Amino acid sequence: MAKNTAQLFSLFGLANLVLARRQLLASPGSIAS
């Protein structure tokens, strides 16, 4: 069961990263680089 939870968390983290990246790319004006 712990293994499944770890997999779930890693998947959730990956999805979060992708979503955050997409949001940042959608609004390039928010980053001052």
Backbone torsions as a table, in degrees:
resi	resn	phi	psi	omega
1	MET	NA	-41.1	179.8
2	ALA	-61.7	-36.0	-179.8
3	LYS	-62.6	-44.6	179.7
4	ASN	-61.2	-40.5	-179.6
5	THR	-64.0	-40.8	-179.9
6	ALA	-63.1	-43.0	179.1
7	GLN	-61.6	-42.0	-179.7
8	LEU	-61.0	-45.1	-177.8
9	PHE	-65.0	-40.8	179.8
10	SER	-65.5	-40.0	178.1
11	LEU	-63.7	-42.6	-179.5
12	PHE	-63.3	-41.5	179.5
13	GLY	-63.0	-42.3	179.8
14	LEU	-62.7	-45.6	179.6
15	ALA	-60.7	-41.0	180.0
16	ASN	-61.8	-43.2	-179.8
17	LEU	-61.2	-46.9	-178.9
18	VAL	-61.1	-44.7	-179.3
19	LEU	-64.1	-44.3	-179.1
20	ALA	-62.4	-42.7	-179.9
21	ARG	-61.4	-43.1	-178.9
22	ARG	-62.8	-41.1	179.8
23	GLN	-64.3	-42.2	-179.5
24	LEU	-64.4	-40.3	-179.5
25	LEU	-69.9	-31.0	-178.3
26	ALA	-68.8	-30.4	-179.5
27	SER	-125.6	79.8	-177.9
28	PRO	-66.0	-19.7	-177.9
29	GLY	-72.3	-17.0	-176.5
30	SER	-77.9	-18.3	-179.5
31	ILE	-101.4	132.8	-179.3
32	ALA	-102.1	65.0	-180.0
33	SER	-115.8	NA	NA
